[in-house]
């Protein structure tokens, strides 16, 4: 189970980094989302992956009996999913608005909207 999880994390991280290296901003945002999910899986793997042993305290027990899954990483991941979804939604709205204004998603073409000060094409 851990090896499959490690392969999945590696594939997500590699795909995310590959997409983030593109000049298209939509691909950058999708790559960021993939990288975020890879980090969430790393946190989940850090909390121990067990099958059939939920992180619940049985009735009449004072604590968790081993083996158990640590519930703290799962709580952190749920929080990260909510924050990540909000960030992704905000980034997509910004991207849509930028596309409406500039009619492109290319990062280099968007740079032309803010020329450097020493650029001779800039009017004083």
C-alpha positions, 0 to 999 in steps of 0.5 A: 500500500505504501509503495503505491502511495509513494508512486502516486505522490511521485507522479502527482508531484512530477506532473505538477512541476512539469505543468508549472514550468509551462508559460500558460497560466492555466497549466500553471494553476493546474500544476499547483493543484496537483502539487498541493494534492501530492503534499496532502498525500505526503502528510497522509502517509506521514500519519501512517496508512493502516487498513481496517483500523480507523482512528476511533477509540473503541467503547470502554477504552481510554485510548487508541489500541495499536495499530491505529491511524493518526487522526491529526494528519487527516484533520490537517489534510481536510483543512488543507483541502478546504484552503486549497479549493478556495485558493484554486477558485480565487486563482481561476477567477483572477485568470479568467479576469486577466484573460478577459482584459488581455486576451491571452493566458501566456505569461510572457504576453501578459508581461507586456501589460507592465513594461519596464521603466527603461523600455523606450516604447513606454511613453513618459 
